[in-house]
């Protein structure tokens, strides 16, 4: 990655931070219901309530999605799609960055340091680790020959030898089954339905931040599948 690319990514990360703080965080209503849109509602749950629901169970495996669940990664993708660092102001990753192996590698390596951990993910991981649970990460991201996401998770969450599974755009259900995941946290509709299609997995929905929704409001139907939404998980 050249200096201009690194500088551009850093600037966008700074903008992303400002937008996140200016957007603020949403909270659920006191009665456990919050509005997703004027004509829908969903049930909220706190991390403590999830822990209480697991009190009678021994150690389990908990899974988390990465983008918009464990980390804010919006500015990284925004840079990849909109940069003008190529010849004559073109995109350095070409016309289809998300299909470009160079961009995929950058997402999994050079740009990892720009991922911003979500406070709710930190709370969820801490809760499960205090219970003695195994915490893994399952993402639909595409893999690359090398990745530094595992190193970053180790640094942020203190998990030695973290298990990060790339499904390369395919369903997460087989991987949830193979890893015997009992609870899975994700922000997208696919995260919820893939969990529900698994053998014995309870999904919990993470909220997307207001800034995220400005660029990505697809596959985001809060409560549509009967899942509970983690309180304050947009932060």
N, C-alpha and C positions, 0 to 999 in steps of 0.2 A: 504494500500500500504506500503510495507516494505521500509527500508532505502535504500537498494540497488536499488529498483525500482525507488524511487524518485531521487536518484543520477543519475541513468542511463538516466532518462527522462530529468533531468536538463542539463546533458552533451550534449544530442542530441539537446536540444533547443539551446544551445550555438553554436553548429555546424550549426544548421539551420540558425541562425542569421548571422553567418559569410558567409554562402553560399548565402544568400539573398543579402547581401551587395556586395559580390564579383560578383554575377550574374548581378546586376544592373537592371535598369528598361528600358522597351522599350517605344518608343513614336511614335505617328502617324506622318505621313508626313504632311507638311504644307498645302497641298491641301485637307486634310481630308481623304486621302486614305493611307492605310498602308498594307504592304505585310504580309499575314499570312503564306503562303508557296510560292514558286516561281510561282505557277500557279493560285493563288487565291488572292483576295483583299477584303477589307472590309471598311466600312464607319465609321469614328470615330466621337464622339460627346463629348463635354466637359460638366461638371456638370453645368456650367453657361448656356449653350445652352439648357440643359434639363429644367432648371428653367425657361428660357425664353419661352419655348414651353408650359409651364403650367401656364403662367402668367394670362391668361384669365379664368382659372379654379379656383374654390373655393377649399377648403381643400379636399384632396383625401387620400386614403390609399396606401402607398408604401410598397412593400415587398422586402426583401432581403434573399438570400441564406446565409448559414453560411460558410461551408468549401470552401476555395479558393476565396470567395467573400467578406464576412465580416471579416474573419480571415484567417491567415496562420495556418493550423493545420497539416502540412505535417510531422513534426518531431514527433508528438504524435502518428500518425498512423504508422510511420516508427518504432518507439520503440515497439509498440504493435505487429508488424509483425516480428520483428527481434531480440527482447531481448533474453538474455540467463540467465535470473534470476530464472528459474525454477530448479528443481532437476537435477543434473548432466549437467548443462548448457543448459537445454531445455527451450522452451518458457514458461514463467510463465502463459500465457493465453491458452496454448494448441496448437493443430495443426491448429485450425480454429478460430483465435482470434476474427474476426469480427462477428462470430456467438456466441461467449462466453458472457453470461450475465455479467460476471465480467469485461470484457474489455469494453463492452457497458456502464456499470455503471461508470467505470473509465474515459472514454471519456467524459461523461456528468457531472462528478463531480471532482475527484481528479486532472485530467489533464487539467481542464478548465483554470487554471492559466497560462498554457503554450501556450494558444491561443494568437497569435499576431495580433492585429487589423490592417487592411490595411488602409493606408492613404486615399485612394479613397473612402472607405466605410465611414470613418469619415466625409469626405467632402459631400458625398451623404446624409447621415443621418442629418448632420447639415443643408444642404439646405432644405430638406423636413420639418424639424422641424421649421425652420425660416418661412416657408410658412404656418405653422399651420397644416401640414399634420400629419396623423397617420402613424407611422412606425412600421411594424411588421416583424417577421422573420419566414420563412417557410423552413424547412430542411427535407431531406429524411433520416436523421439520425434515428436510432431506439431509442425509448424512454426507460427510466428506471424508477423505482419507485420514485426516487428523481433525481433532476438535479440542477446544479448550473450555468448553462449557462445564465439563466435569471438574476441571481445576478451579473454575470460578465458584461452582457450588460448594466445593470443599472449603474455599476461603470464606465465603459468605455464611454458610450454614454449619460449618465444622463437621461435615459428614465425610469420613474417610472412605475412599474408593466408591464414590457415588455411582449408582447405576442409572445411566441416561440412555433411554431407548429411543431410537429414531425409527418411526414407522414409514418414512418416505412417502407421506401422503395417503397411506392406507388406513383402514379402520384400526382403532386401538383395541378393539375387543379381544382378538387373539392374544395380544400381549398382556392385557389385564388378566386373562385367564391363566396364561402361562406363568405369570408372576404371583398368582393367587392374591390379587389386590382386593381388599375388602372395602376400602373407601377411596374415591377418586375425586380430585378437585380440578375443575376446569371452567373456562368462561364461555365456550361455544356450545351450540346445540349439539354438535357432534360429540363433544366430550360427555354430555349427559346421556345421549342415546347409546353411545358405544359402551358406557358403563352399565346402563340398564340392560343391554344385550348380553353382558357377561354373565357368568354362572352365579356369582354371589357378590355383587359390588354395589355399594350405595354411593350415588353421585352427590356432590355438593357444588353449587354454582358460585363462581367468583364474579363479582361485578367488574365491568370495564369502566375505566376512568372516563370522565367527560371528554377529555382530549382524545382518547382512543376512539370514542364513538364518532368524533368528527371525521375520522378517516376509515373506520371499520365498524359498521353497525350490522353487518351480515351475520346470519346464523346466531342470533342473539335474542332468544325468545324467553325471557325470564319467567320461570314457573310453569311454562307450557307443558312440561313433562312431569309435573308434580314434585320436582326437586326443590329442596330448600336452598336458599341463597345465604351465603356467609355474610354476616353483618360487616359493614365498613370495609369490604374486600376490594373496593375500588382504590384504596390507599396502599 
